[in-house]
Each structure stands twice: as C-alpha cells, then as structure tokens.
C-alpha cells in the first residue's frame, strides 16, 4: 500500500470482506445493502456496515464496527463511509478500490459518485491488485479447508451410480447430486453445472433439463461445493452404458493432458506453461477450447484469477491452489472437459481431488 | 427509454440479463468473465458474451450473439461491446446503465473507463431504473414459478421435525434442511440462514454453528430456494420443547403483525402503509428493527426493491410479489422474525406461502 501511495483499501465484495475479517454469511445473496470494510495503511480494519450485520461482525476479530440502518434511500452508508475514510486518509491521500480483471464494485454507481464527491481532495484510485495478490497464495489453514471440500466432492462423485441410470431426468440427477454432497458434509452447494448427450455434451455451464438420460450418453457433473467458506471445483465424466471408442479415447486424452499439466506444475513454472503442457495433448491443432482457458485458481470463490491461458505468465509458488481443466472437441460440436484441483508445493504439486484413471467411469 | 433519451440499455448482471433473454446458468458464480446484453431502443437484444456461453445463449430467443474468447487480459470484450454500441447508439446518444439502489456494475471499473473512452461522443448515463421498474410487476408465469418455490419450502418446513431434536448440531440441521428442500423439488438452495438460542436468536443472517440444539431453544430457518430461476423467501420458527411465555407471546405478535400487513396489502396502498401496519403491532414503541425494513419484493433474486420501510411510498399494484417480515425484540438482545410471501391481486393480496397460525411450532 505504501509503495503505491494507497492510504486505505476500500473493500465492497464478499470475498474481500471475508478475507480480512472472517465475516461469513450467505446474506450477500441479497443485493439490497452495500457492505464496506476499510483496511488502513496502519491499524486494524474498520467495518462500515448495515446494522443488520452488527451482531455477526461483532463475532469476528474486528472491533471498530460502524453501522447505519439500511436500506436508506437518501444516504445508504455513503456519509458514514466518507467520514470514516476522512479520519484515516490524509488530505490529498488516496483510497484503493479493486478495479482490475475479476473484480467488481458492489455498490450502486450513483453512490460511488456521491462518495467521490464527499471525499473532496482525497481520491479513489486503483487498489493495484493488492488484495488479489494477497489472496493468491493460500495458507495451510486455507489449503486444509479446500482439501476437505474436495474430499466431500470425491465421495459424492463416487456415489453417483446410486442416483444415475438410463431413464432418469438430468434435473433429478442434479437435485440428487446436491443431496449427496450435503450428506457427505458440504455446508452448501453454490455451483453445479454439467451436461449429458450422446457422445459428449454441448457446453459446461448449462443448468439441468428434464430430458432423461439414455444409453450412450456422456454425463458430466461439475461442482463447486463449500466447506467452511472454501470451494473445491472439479468435474467427473460418466458413460451411461459402454462408451464409444471416441468417448473412450477422448477421456484418455483428457486424463493424459491433466497429468501433463500436473507434472508441469511446480514453483517457477508459469500459468502459460501449464496451458501448453495440457493443450499440446488435448488440442494440439488449435489454440484452446471455447472456454478460453484450461484452469484457474480457486479458494474463497469458485474461480479466482489468474487463468491458465497462453498469455498468463504468473509464476507458480507454493501455496497456490488451482484447477487443471483441459477440454477436447468431439464430432457434432460436442465437447468433453475434465477437471482436477491441485496445490503447488515446494517439490511440485499435490492433487487435492483424487486423480482419475484414464478409463471413463461407466454406469449400467 | 425514449422519454429519458436512452438509446440502449446495457445489462451486466445475472437477473438483468436473464430477465430480457431467459439465459439461466449458475455459471455467474464465477466472477472471472463479464457478460453483456444490449437492449436497443428499437429492435431485439444483442448478447455480447464470452464464447463459453454461446451454446447456451443460442438456446434462448436471442439471435444476435457476438462472442470473444474470455478471459482476455488486454481487452475482455470492451472493444466488441463498444463497437456494438456504436452501431446502435447515434453520435451524442446515450447508453443507460443501472446505477441506482440495489444495482451494481458487474465488470471491472477499469473496463468501464475503457468503454467510456472507446464510446467517444456517446455517453454512459443512468438507466433511470427502467429495468428495475419492469421487473417489479410479475407476470402470471413468474408468479406461478414463485408459488411453486414457496410450496417446496412449505413442504420442507413441514418436515423439519424429521431432522431436528435436542442434541443435533445446528450445522447438521442446515445440511439436512437443504437436503429436504432438494427432495421436495428445489432446483438449488442459494440461501439458508437462521439461528437458534434460548428464548430467541441473535441475528437472522448467520451461518450455522456446530452448537447442538437444546430444550428451550427457538430455532429459526429462513430459506430462499429456487424453482426454474425464481426464489421464494420466508422463514419458520420452532420451539425445541415447550416455549416460554415470552416466546409464545412474541410469536403471536409476529403472526398478528404479518396478518395486519397482509390486510393492508392491496392496490393503492404503499410500502410505507405495510410498514406501519406491521410495526404498530410488532414494535409499537420504536421505529423498526435492526434490519431496517419489514419486507421486500422478490422474484429472480432473493430480495428485490423496493423495501417495506417508512420512507418508501411506492404504490402497490397487482402482480407485485413481496415478503412481509416483521421482527420483535426480546430480552438479552434476542430477536424473533417471521416472514411470509404474498402477491398483490386486484382485490387485495394472496399468500404464496402457507400462513402460519399464532402458536409457534413445537418440536419434542
């Protein structure tokens, strides 16, 4: 912060606020109220939040908690926030706000303009990616939580044969999978996507349809479930009945590509290196899939930057947690995607999810 | 739009995009990629989206779909968006962006600045709340979906005695309740909060702790579950063992307050009227609870504006769907909150959730 002449960070989003305070609630699902935390250049964080959150914030390590009754149509915390910032940011000083890729501002734009005006000769600048950089390398405690989440997903994926057979609608599979994840210990299941189709699926972000599974379908389930505020994010592919030669080969290729990514993943390698290691096997004739990337970091969010793309030259260091997510194209515009979660260690990398064998799982 | 000299709306958030296009995916859980939809003053919407979403967007009614491979660190869709806007917005014209209460911008601030610069003599202005106003009055199809969601929650709440008894940790109750909701037909359960404590709870937004329930606890579960993209949002209170006189009276008061709100809810009444009808019973000596409001609209989001606060003079009209959510204070800084979902009809209002009797539900 000092290097960048930032006198305070202003946080507005769930992961930023939680990272510095430990404030964990699903209440962010309600878009009504803005929440603010200020991290001064020196001293402890200050929470400037709606009064509805005072009791819960009071249970974190934050002791300076300032509240207003929100929603307030005339002044939804802006004056209180401006006054607080004026206390800790000197005249001509600057307040750093996340403004780079993967960020957004969780307050109405009209309130940002009011805040700028109320701050007078103090100005709002970029946070220069400080919070994102801090969050990029995980602590042992964070890695433990992600590992637990991955274990829950592993066990849930192992139980998929209990809930899947030809004739079951995909929407029922999605409901039942979330149930399995809860039974296996997930706190909640913020993300489940997937697809099913003969010899592959059309995309990896669709919600379920009511179409029944049939023999010859490839079913993919991709989950981001949460344990103690931390995500895992990986998928599994299943063949309903014996797989075609094309599907079998595609799965082999995906696992080989993932393993190549895993072997390339070590301190000093770059995200770009991981891309080329995987893409050279999964997709040697083209520059990646429609997804545009073959993996990403994760932790307090389902996906965190940076991304495994050719243009990303971020150096890997121990403690980074990321997904390896190669995809292959199949006939008739179908695709298949595989995903595992890994952590970078001093020696290389370690799988957090249980790495899959080259043979696709077969049900029925 | 014409009244406000807005030549195109620029949409960046999940509910805005879905409202106009039907694009339904849980992939918004990933913050990496921005998504844009342009609604021109005349003509059909145009989607400007990452290529990973092209297949799914292609299944909606939108036919003009322009994609880029995201993430792109140099230009994450900004040029494509600017070029598209320049096609449909005349020079000196303006692009309307949601900037009022309950809104946020789902793209990095640095990209907004780049977009403004690329647009040159076209300017980005407020959307004047146009999308929010459109979304405020629900269609019959939307009301049906919310009604179905509420029915699922009703049945789940009725099954709570299956999963609750003294000695069960609250975290297990939370997991099991989500499982019940899925069994009863929820597509997913984006929101579950609640609390438990002797004679009341401390707040209504906390996640679960591992503390076991005990005799004399009041357990509250508040869920926002989703059916076909639409939320319900209501809670239920349970006494573990016989309730104290204070708890029994508090629940009576909450139900009476809710019913008073229901009776006041008719076309021509205001949100403020609902506040006073409920608060006069629940909290006659003070101006509302810490939550600052006694209900809100809902639909594609868990909470939507406007809010039931004294300052809100929005007139109710048929098709509005809202929650009635009075709260009462109890000794030792405890509270209790009750919530039901209603729709405004020509004649008055109709409950979408099953209204509760005055006696608190007792388990064990």
Boltz contact constraints between the chains, C-beta under 6 A:
constraints:
  - contact:
      token1: [A, 24]
      token2: [B, 207]
      max_distance: 6.0
  - contact:
      token1: [A, 25]
      token2: [B, 205]
      max_distance: 6.0
  - contact:
      token1: [A, 25]
      token2: [B, 207]
      max_distance: 6.0
  - contact:
      token1: [A, 26]
      token2: [B, 191]
      max_distance: 6.0
  - contact:
      token1: [A, 26]
      token2: [B, 193]
      max_distance: 6.0
  - contact:
      token1: [A, 27]
      token2: [B, 205]
      max_distance: 6.0
  - contact:
      token1: [A, 29]
      token2: [B, 190]
      max_distance: 6.0
  - contact:
      token1: [A, 29]
      token2: [B, 191]
      max_distance: 6.0
  - contact:
      token1: [A, 29]
      token2: [B, 302]
      max_distance: 6.0
  - contact:
      token1: [A, 30]
      token2: [B, 302]
      max_distance: 6.0
  - contact:
      token1: [A, 30]
      token2: [B, 303]
      max_distance: 6.0
  - contact:
      token1: [A, 31]
      token2: [B, 102]
      max_distance: 6.0
  - contact:
      token1: [A, 32]
      token2: [B, 102]
      max_distance: 6.0
  - contact:
      token1: [A, 32]
      token2: [B, 303]
      max_distance: 6.0
  - contact:
      token1: [A, 51]
      token2: [B, 290]
      max_distance: 6.0
  - contact:
      token1: [A, 52]
      token2: [B, 290]
      max_distance: 6.0
  - contact:
      token1: [A, 52]
      token2: [B, 291]
      max_distance: 6.0
  - contact:
      token1: [A, 55]
      token2: [B, 202]
      max_distance: 6.0
  - contact:
      token1: [A, 55]
      token2: [B, 203]
      max_distance: 6.0
  - contact:
      token1: [A, 56]
      token2: [B, 203]
      max_distance: 6.0
  - contact:
      token1: [A, 56]
      token2: [B, 205]
      max_distance: 6.0
  - contact:
      token1: [A, 56]
      token2: [B, 206]
      max_distance: 6.0
  - contact:
      token1: [A, 69]
      token2: [B, 292]
      max_distance: 6.0
  - contact:
      token1: [A, 70]
      token2: [B, 292]
      max_distance: 6.0
  - contact:
      token1: [A, 71]
      token2: [B, 307]
      max_distance: 6.0
  - contact:
      token1: [A, 73]
      token2: [B, 311]
      max_distance: 6.0
  - contact:
      token1: [A, 99]
      token2: [B, 108]
      max_distance: 6.0
  - contact:
      token1: [A, 99]
      token2: [B, 109]
      max_distance: 6.0
  - contact:
      token1: [A, 99]
      token2: [B, 110]
      max_distance: 6.0
  - contact:
      token1: [A, 100]
      token2: [B, 108]
      max_distance: 6.0
  - contact:
      token1: [A, 100]
      token2: [B, 110]
      max_distance: 6.0
  - contact:
      token1: [A, 101]
      token2: [B, 108]
      max_distance: 6.0
  - contact:
      token1: [A, 102]
      token2: [B, 31]
      max_distance: 6.0
  - contact:
      token1: [A, 102]
      token2: [B, 32]
      max_distance: 6.0
  - contact:
      token1: [A, 103]
      token2: [B, 108]
      max_distance: 6.0
  - contact:
      token1: [A, 104]
      token2: [B, 106]
      max_distance: 6.0
  - contact:
      token1: [A, 105]
      token2: [B, 105]
      max_distance: 6.0
  - contact:
      token1: [A, 105]
      token2: [B, 109]
      max_distance: 6.0
  - contact:
      token1: [A, 106]
      token2: [B, 104]
      max_distance: 6.0
  - contact:
      token1: [A, 108]
      token2: [B, 99]
      max_distance: 6.0
  - contact:
      token1: [A, 108]
      token2: [B, 100]
      max_distance: 6.0
  - contact:
      token1: [A, 108]
      token2: [B, 101]
      max_distance: 6.0
  - contact:
      token1: [A, 108]
      token2: [B, 103]
      max_distance: 6.0
  - contact:
      token1: [A, 109]
      token2: [B, 99]
      max_distance: 6.0
  - contact:
      token1: [A, 109]
      token2: [B, 105]
      max_distance: 6.0
  - contact:
      token1: [A, 110]
      token2: [B, 99]
      max_distance: 6.0
  - contact:
      token1: [A, 110]
      token2: [B, 100]
      max_distance: 6.0
  - contact:
      token1: [A, 175]
      token2: [B, 182]
      max_distance: 6.0
  - contact:
      token1: [A, 178]
      token2: [B, 182]
      max_distance: 6.0
  - contact:
      token1: [A, 179]
      token2: [B, 179]
      max_distance: 6.0
  - contact:
      token1: [A, 179]
      token2: [B, 182]
      max_distance: 6.0
  - contact:
      token1: [A, 182]
      token2: [B, 175]
      max_distance: 6.0
  - contact:
      token1: [A, 182]
      token2: [B, 178]
      max_distance: 6.0
  - contact:
      token1: [A, 182]
      token2: [B, 179]
      max_distance: 6.0
  - contact:
      token1: [A, 190]
      token2: [B, 29]
      max_distance: 6.0
  - contact:
      token1: [A, 191]
      token2: [B, 26]
      max_distance: 6.0
  - contact:
      token1: [A, 191]
      token2: [B, 29]
      max_distance: 6.0
  - contact:
      token1: [A, 193]
      token2: [B, 26]
      max_distance: 6.0
  - contact:
      token1: [A, 202]
      token2: [B, 55]
      max_distance: 6.0
  - contact:
      token1: [A, 203]
      token2: [B, 55]
      max_distance: 6.0
  - contact:
      token1: [A, 203]
      token2: [B, 56]
      max_distance: 6.0
  - contact:
      token1: [A, 205]
      token2: [B, 25]
      max_distance: 6.0
  - contact:
      token1: [A, 205]
      token2: [B, 27]
      max_distance: 6.0
  - contact:
      token1: [A, 205]
      token2: [B, 56]
      max_distance: 6.0
  - contact:
      token1: [A, 206]
      token2: [B, 56]
      max_distance: 6.0
  - contact:
      token1: [A, 207]
      token2: [B, 24]
      max_distance: 6.0
  - contact:
      token1: [A, 207]
      token2: [B, 25]
      max_distance: 6.0
  - contact:
      token1: [A, 290]
      token2: [B, 51]
      max_distance: 6.0
  - contact:
      token1: [A, 290]
      token2: [B, 52]
      max_distance: 6.0
  - contact:
      token1: [A, 291]
      token2: [B, 52]
      max_distance: 6.0
  - contact:
      token1: [A, 292]
      token2: [B, 69]
      max_distance: 6.0
  - contact:
      token1: [A, 292]
      token2: [B, 70]
      max_distance: 6.0
  - contact:
      token1: [A, 302]
      token2: [B, 29]
      max_distance: 6.0
  - contact:
      token1: [A, 302]
      token2: [B, 30]
      max_distance: 6.0
  - contact:
      token1: [A, 303]
      token2: [B, 30]
      max_distance: 6.0
  - contact:
      token1: [A, 303]
      token2: [B, 32]
      max_distance: 6.0
  - contact:
      token1: [A, 307]
      token2: [B, 71]
      max_distance: 6.0
  - contact:
      token1: [A, 311]
      token2: [B, 73]
      max_distance: 6.0
